[in-house]
Amino acid sequence: MHTSSRILIGPVVVGAALLAAGLSAALGTGASAGGSGAPVLTTASAPPQPPAATAPRTVLLDPGHAGRTDATGTLVPDGRGGEKACNTTGTETNAGYAEHAFTFDVAQRVAARLRADGVVVVLTRADDSGTGPCVDERGRAGEAAGADAVVSIHGDGAPADGHGFHVAFSDPPLNPAQEGPAHALAVAVRDAMRGGGFVDSTYLGHDGLSPRNDLAGLNLATRPSVLVECANMRNAADAAVMSTPEGRESYAAAITTGIQAFLARA
């Protein structure tokens, strides 16, 4: 019996000692080797924090041209030492469907798609009846909006035998945004247009891309900016697509996909 008592008591004593040590460590009051028993201050670990919310991306859409041509003859800087006319209504199909109406409609459709995806969208013009803003203002608008991407939407007025789309960007680049990011945006939109079933331009650019040094809106941009010539409004087949709501929705879907792809990689 005596031996048995020792076997039972031993673990209890050891367990109590371990428990006391554990409580002492947990409370930060463990005695030092000198037995002072002075409390030891400890720093508690901060609880894990949820990841910071990602700020929404911002896209500036520029519906090319304006509802009315500026009749004052105003000239504005083109970003490379020259001048450009403030703005015009653009070209039109042979049946009279105006470029300014086409671009405004497509821009509204792109804006709706991007906003549904949580993107903040700013447009350079709120209606299709005014004369402005001038092209130099549009070029600077991306910076004012804090835009992650700027896309100007157009329809071309080339010889009738040419067809297809091309995406223009400022070249040679004038700042870091034009040097790399603008080209990446152009490629993303080009690829999305191809994915949407549209073909590369047969009359301008190469592989659906068109480096340009004569477009004020691109030259003055300090944010990644491109200009999409969706199609040739003077070509009968292109004009037939551009003139229908279904066709304009197809252009909007492709442009939106390109913008989203760029934002996902930026």
C-alpha positions in Angstrom: 0.0 0.0 0.0 2.8 2.4 0.9 4.5 1.9 -2.5 1.2 2.3 -4.3 0.6 5.6 -2.5 3.9 7.0 -3.8 2.9 6.0 -7.3 -0.4 7.9 -7.0 1.0 11.0 -5.3 4.0 11.4 -7.5 2.1 12.4 -10.7 -0.2 14.7 -8.7 2.8 16.6 -7.3 4.4 16.9 -10.7 1.2 17.8 -12.4 0.6 20.6 -9.9 4.1 21.9 -10.5 3.5 21.9 -14.2 0.1 23.6 -13.8 1.7 26.3 -11.6 4.4 26.9 -14.1 1.9 27.1 -16.9 -0.3 29.6 -15.1 2.8 31.6 -14.1 3.9 31.8 -17.8 0.4 32.7 -19.0 0.1 35.5 -16.5 3.6 36.8 -16.9 4.4 36.4 -13.2 6.9 33.6 -13.3 9.6 33.8 -10.5 13.1 34.4 -11.5 16.0 32.2 -10.5 16.4 34.5 -7.5 12.8 33.9 -6.5 11.8 37.6 -6.8 8.4 36.7 -8.3 8.3 40.1 -10.0 5.7 40.3 -12.8 7.0 40.1 -16.3 5.2 42.4 -18.8 4.4 40.6 -22.0 3.0 42.0 -25.3 -0.1 40.2 -26.5 -0.2 39.3 -30.2 -2.6 41.4 -32.2 -5.6 39.5 -33.6 -5.5 38.9 -37.3 -6.9 41.7 -39.3 -9.1 41.3 -42.4 -7.4 42.3 -45.7 -7.9 46.0 -46.6 -10.7 46.6 -49.1 -9.5 47.1 -52.6 -10.3 50.5 -54.0 -12.6 50.4 -57.1 -10.8 51.0 -60.4 -11.6 54.1 -62.5 -12.0 54.2 -66.2 -12.4 57.3 -68.4 -14.5 56.7 -71.5 -14.3 59.3 -74.3 -17.2 59.1 -76.8 -15.3 60.5 -79.8 -16.3 63.8 -81.4 -19.4 65.9 -80.4 -23.0 66.4 -81.4 -22.1 69.7 -83.0 -18.9 70.9 -84.7 -17.2 73.8 -82.9 -17.8 76.7 -85.3 -15.4 79.1 -83.7 -12.3 77.8 -85.5 -10.7 77.2 -82.1 -7.3 75.5 -82.3 -5.8 73.6 -79.4 -2.4 72.0 -78.7 -1.8 68.6 -80.1 0.8 67.6 -77.5 3.7 67.6 -79.9 4.1 71.3 -80.7 1.3 71.5 -83.2 -2.4 72.4 -83.2 -5.7 70.7 -83.8 -9.2 71.8 -84.3 -11.2 71.8 -81.1 -13.7 69.2 -82.2 -16.0 68.0 -85.0 -19.0 65.7 -85.4 -16.8 63.2 -87.1 -17.7 61.1 -90.2 -20.9 59.2 -91.0 -22.1 56.2 -92.9 -23.3 56.6 -96.5 -26.8 56.4 -95.1 -26.1 59.4 -92.8 -25.6 57.6 -89.4 -23.2 60.0 -87.6 -20.0 58.9 -85.9 -20.8 61.1 -82.8 -24.0 59.2 -82.3 -22.3 55.8 -82.7 -19.6 56.6 -80.3 -21.9 58.0 -77.7 -24.2 55.0 -77.9 -21.3 52.5 -77.6 -19.7 54.4 -74.7 -23.0 54.3 -72.8 -23.1 50.5 -73.2 -19.5 50.1 -72.1 -20.1 52.3 -69.1 -23.1 50.2 -68.0 -21.2 47.0 -68.3 -18.2 48.3 -66.3 -20.4 49.8 -63.6 -22.1 46.5 -63.2 -18.6 45.1 -62.5 -18.0 47.7 -59.8 -15.8 50.0 -61.9 -16.1 53.8 -61.5 -16.8 55.3 -64.9 -16.3 58.9 -66.0 -17.3 60.1 -69.4 -15.8 63.1 -71.3 -19.3 64.2 -72.4 -22.7 63.7 -70.8 -24.8 64.2 -73.9 -24.7 64.0 -77.7 -25.9 67.6 -78.4 -23.0 69.9 -77.4 -19.8 71.0 -79.1 -17.2 70.0 -76.6 -15.0 69.3 -74.9 -12.0 70.1 -77.1 -9.6 67.3 -77.9 -6.9 68.7 -75.6 -9.3 68.7 -72.6 -10.1 65.1 -73.4 -6.4 64.2 -73.4 -6.0 65.6 -69.9 -9.2 64.3 -68.5 -7.8 60.9 -67.5 -5.4 62.6 -65.1 -8.2 64.7 -63.6 -10.3 61.6 -63.1 -7.5 59.5 -61.6 -8.2 57.0 -64.3 -6.6 53.5 -64.4 -7.4 53.4 -68.1 -8.7 55.7 -70.8 -10.5 54.5 -73.9 -11.6 56.8 -76.7 -14.3 55.3 -79.0 -14.5 56.2 -82.6 -15.6 55.1 -86.1 -13.4 55.7 -89.1 -14.1 57.4 -92.4 -11.6 55.7 -94.7 -12.0 54.6 -98.4 -14.9 52.3 -98.8 -12.9 49.3 -99.8 -11.1 49.2 -96.4 -12.7 47.5 -93.4 -12.0 46.3 -89.8 -10.9 47.9 -86.6 -7.6 49.2 -85.2 -6.4 50.4 -81.8 -4.3 53.5 -81.7 -1.8 54.6 -79.0 0.7 57.5 -78.8 4.0 56.7 -80.4 6.8 57.6 -79.8 5.8 57.8 -76.2 6.0 61.1 -74.3 5.8 59.8 -70.7 5.9 56.5 -68.8 2.2 55.9 -69.1 2.4 56.0 -72.8 5.6 54.0 -73.0 4.4 50.6 -71.6 0.9 50.7 -70.0 -0.8 52.3 -73.1 0.6 49.7 -75.4 -0.5 46.9 -73.0 -4.0 48.5 -72.9 -4.0 48.6 -76.7 -3.1 44.9 -77.0 -5.8 43.9 -74.4 -8.5 45.8 -76.4 -7.1 44.5 -79.7 -7.3 40.9 -78.4 -10.8 41.4 -77.1 -12.0 42.9 -80.4 -10.6 39.8 -82.1 -12.3 37.6 -79.6 -15.6 39.4 -80.3 -15.4 38.4 -83.9 -14.1 41.6 -85.4 -11.2 41.6 -87.9 -8.1 43.7 -88.0 -8.1 46.8 -90.2 -7.1 46.1 -93.8 -6.1 49.7 -94.5 -4.3 51.1 -91.4 -2.0 49.8 -88.8 -0.5 46.4 -88.4 -2.0 43.4 -86.5 -4.9 45.6 -85.3 -2.6 48.2 -83.7 -1.8 51.7 -84.9 1.0 53.7 -83.3 0.2 57.4 -83.8 1.9 60.7 -83.1 -0.9 63.0 -84.5 -3.8 62.5 -82.0 -4.0 65.2 -79.3 -6.1 63.1 -77.0 -3.4 60.4 -76.9 -0.4 62.7 -76.9 -1.6 64.7 -73.9 -2.5 61.7 -71.9 -0.6 60.9 -68.7 -2.7 57.8 -68.0 -2.8 54.6 -70.1 -4.8 55.7 -73.1 -5.9 54.2 -76.4 -8.3 55.1 -79.2 -10.4 52.4 -80.8 -11.5 52.9 -84.4 -14.2 50.3 -84.2 -14.8 50.0 -88.0 -14.9 52.0 -91.2 -18.2 53.8 -91.5 -17.7 54.2 -95.2 -17.5 50.4 -95.8 -21.0 49.0 -96.4 -20.4 45.8 -94.4 -18.9 47.6 -91.4 -21.6 50.3 -91.5 -24.4 47.7 -91.5 -23.1 46.4 -88.1 -22.4 49.8 -86.6 -26.0 51.0 -87.5 -27.8 48.4 -85.4 -28.3 48.2 -81.6 -27.1 44.6 -81.7 -23.9 45.5 -83.5 -23.2 48.4 -81.1 -23.7 46.0 -78.2 -21.2 43.6 -79.7 -18.6 46.4 -80.0 -19.3 47.4 -76.4 -19.0 43.9 -75.1 -15.6 43.5 -76.8 -14.2 46.8 -75.6 -15.4 46.1 -72.1 -13.7 42.7 -72.1 -10.4 44.4 -73.2 -10.6 47.0 -70.5 -11.4 44.4 -67.8 -8.4 42.3 -69.0 -6.1 45.2 -68.7 -7.3 46.2 -65.3 -6.9 42.6 -64.0 -3.2 42.7 -65.0 -2.4 46.3 -64.1 
